Amino acid sequence: GSHGRPETSIIKAQLKCQPKFDDGSDLLDQIATHNFEENTNEFVPEEISNILCSYATAVNNSHYTLFDVMEKRIVEHLKEFNPQALTDTVWAYATAGIHRPKLFERVGNHIFTYKNLNEFTPKHLSKLVWAYATAEISHPNIFEKVANHIVRPGKLTHFTDPQDVTNIVWAYATVRHPHPKLFEKLGNQIVGLEQLSGFSPQNLKDIVWAYATAGIDHPKLSPKVVRHIIAYKHLSEFNLHALSDIVWLCAKVEAGRSEMFHKVANEIIRSDKMNRCTNLQVFSNIVWSYATAGIRHATLFENVAKHIVGLDHLRLLDPQALKDIVWAYAQVQVFHPKLFHEVAKAAIHRKEEFTLQEVVSLLWAYATMGIINEQLFSSFIPVTAKLIHSCDNEGLANIAWAYAVADIDAPTLFNHYFIDVWIEKKDEIMNESDLRKLHQWHLWQTREKSRAGLPRALQDRCYKAFISSVPSPSKLQDDVIHQLSSLGLESRKEVTLDTSGYVIDAIVKVNGRTIGVEVDGPSHFIGKSKSPLARTILKRRQVPLVDGIELVFLPYWEWKRLGNDPEMKQKYLRKMLCL
């Protein structure tokens, strides 16, 4: 140039063609170290921002000296920079990964002094907040000013570029700057579009993530995004993290939920996305979303469990993620003992970090699945005892029930203080499920452990709730009773035991012995496994101890193997009843 400075257009032309010099440096190195450092005062703001953008997008953008030199020039002449130059400057530093919080603060403070942001285009504002978020620098005043500008009447109509809209919501979510009105209006803007074809899979992923992270539920946006993604022929353009965000969104949306969940599951199973992901939080989010939506996809859960166990670094997960994993498997009834064993080890390692709700959900999951890890339950006794004072009725009932199922003695947890809590709550409204769980805990404490139980008034309420459920006999049960009659055995069916309150499918007298016959159909077991559910475990253990009645269990798969042959069925019953 006429003043011995390089033209920015020349620099841009050289970005893809950088000849090496004898000292091993490239053209950009030579320009950065010789021209700019000596002649920065010769450059106007627009040229400075263009040069920085050029270097930021270069293959090798690590010209820290140049950025340092330019920072001094920017700070000295900040008032000379127009909106585009200001935006491009912070964008360049953020893109190059050069962390300069003081510079960002000065630029932000300068922009904040503007009476309004009318000179900033939507692209400028999008790049501005994106730069701060990418640099992990929060400037609340700037984010508030930008948001308030965008939501002003008539401004949103100019935000037509999907990338700009995406960058804005992503930036606000990233810096944890909630602005509900901004998210609402941008959501309305997206919903108002006839179609979302202008949004790339990455855009959709970022939008879903942003609304999820910001904790803002837009009732019309979520279904529209879900419907759009369902229409995709395949989901190969979405990585596993994006699919995780999508199913999180779907867990809160009714329309198209089932179709989307199965589509995502098939994509994860079919592709190698799982093998390329080592972020366990992603897997925790996926299974939590499926369980929350009530979608049981056994193959996906099996594959995820196998992958998590194979990675062998569960200790890196926080308590919430650990809890979410086992809670999800318990919720959809997918049995995977090895996964639960590994989660237990990680949970014990981080037990002091668990919140009360996380403890409750964790122990509930293990009890529900009938996976009794003694070390886990024992390790959490002191942790739970410290937190239990702030527990609600449901949490107290779940903790008590979980330890009753596990049969892990915990006198320091279920002590006089625990009983006093229930004395205070004896007249409170409680749901039937909690009362039934407390009844089983009371039986465990008083009949199995010979310790103090619930106050009398609450005992009665729990007992009434426990016996209130109406049994529904199955065809399998009717068949068994018919075969008992064929053997000459008179049976009483659906008998409610006075002491425990449990209902026995059939009671027969055999050679002076009273035997309870339990016909255990598929609903007594976890998923398609042969492992009994918690309620089955408790019943099998408590009836003989509390009521003094011997129980015989007839699992459905054994009965099914006998086919339609009455003789085989009767022979089987003779064997089970020792006739």
Secondary structure, DSSP 8 states (H G I E B T S, - for coil): -TTS---HHHHHHHTT-----TTS--HHHHIIIIIIHHHGGG--HHHHHHHHHHHHTSSS---HHHHHHHHHHHHHTGGG--HHHHHHHHHHHHHHT---HHHHHHHHHHHHTSS--TTS-HHHHHHHHHHHHHTT---HHHHHHHHHHHTSTTTGGG---HHHHHHHHHHHHHTT---HHHHHHHHHHHHTSS--TTS-HHHHHHHHHHHHHHT---TTHHHHHHHHHHTSS--TTS-HHHHHHHHHHHTT--TTHHHHHHHHHHHHHHSSTTTT---HHHHHHHHHHHHHHT---HHHHHHHHHHHHHH--GGGS-HHHHHHHHHHHHHHT---HHHHHHHHHHHHHTGGG--HHHHHHHHHHHHHTT---HHHHHHHHHHHHHHGGG--HHHHHHHHHHHHHHT---TTTSSHHHHHHHHHHTTS---HHHHHHHHHHHHIIIIIS----S-HHHHHHHHHHHH-S-----HHHHHHHHHHHHTT--EEEEEE-TTT--EEEEEEEETTEEEEEEEE-GGGBSTTSS-B-HHHHHHHHHIIIII--EEEEEEHHHHHHTTT-HHHHHHHHHHHHT-
